[in-house]
Amino acid sequence: MVLETLTISDAVELAVVERSGFVESRHVGAAIVLSPDGDTTAVHGNADALILPRSSLKPLQAVASVTAGAALEGDQLALGTASHTGTDRHAAVVREVLAAGGLNEDDLGCPVAWPSDSATRRQMISDNLAEARIRMNCSGKHALMLRACLATGWPIKNYLAPTHPLQVHIREVVERLTGEKVAHTAIDGCGAPVHAMTLTALARGVHRIGTASERSPFALHRVAGTLVRAVRESPWTIAGPGEPDTIAIETLGVFAKGGAEGVMVMVAPNGATVALKMLDGNGRAATIVAATMLARAGALAEADVVTLAAALQLTVLGGGEPVGTIRPGSAV
């Protein structure tokens, strides 16, 4: 049997693209908003449909890797939950993580890639450098996973196999944080397992991470609190200059993590949380929709969200001039 995500009838209008007073595109999907205490305060569409969180799962995977023994802090820890743009600064931190464990780039199980940062890519081409695993946007997560294996004594060979002890541990932590059994396991673009769950479960897991205290008597919560602080203190790590997650953290003080195929999670400073999925897989409006939902829940200032929208460059151009915008839809 093939499982599937929400259907068109499960979805509502989360965003529109307006050009010269004409709505030319609509992004539909589903979303859920949790209060600072974790109670459901709003549901848009079917939040109990299954999704693949993609890179929005990284905070949960990172917490699991640290509880398995990868004792990283600061920028090194933040890179473990990142979808970075492959700049020299990102690559340098990942190399530090690997070198401290006696590892090198060849130990990474992610595929080779060019950095998504255009300036870095141009410089690499100019320098006659090739694609590299360390430039792949998930290399920080993979380095963290390798360090967890070393700390626990698990083999680094085949560390991405769903049956590897590390991946079994990650799955158990994911289920503990989300309060939901994994419905299906797929293989993400970087080669790591990614677990299907409902949007409700994803929101619950990210809320628990985003509201965790570093002073908690529970190690899992202390790790989560440390992770969130590391990302908020160094927003460049989570993505890169000019990237939506980095901009949102810098502008709003939130904890934000986008995922491929239109997934987004965002936790406001007071703990209110949003998880959403754009059904068409396009995430261009995901950040502003999530922030708008948090503002309407009273967790963010409307003026700050306006500032965010300007920074995200959501303007639609015609002949090089502004003629419209990408904005939240009728269901938000």
Order of alpha helices (4+ residues) and beta strands (2+ residues): beta-beta-beta-beta-alpha-alpha-alpha-alpha-alpha-alpha-beta-beta-alpha-alpha-alpha-beta-beta-beta-alpha-alpha-beta-beta
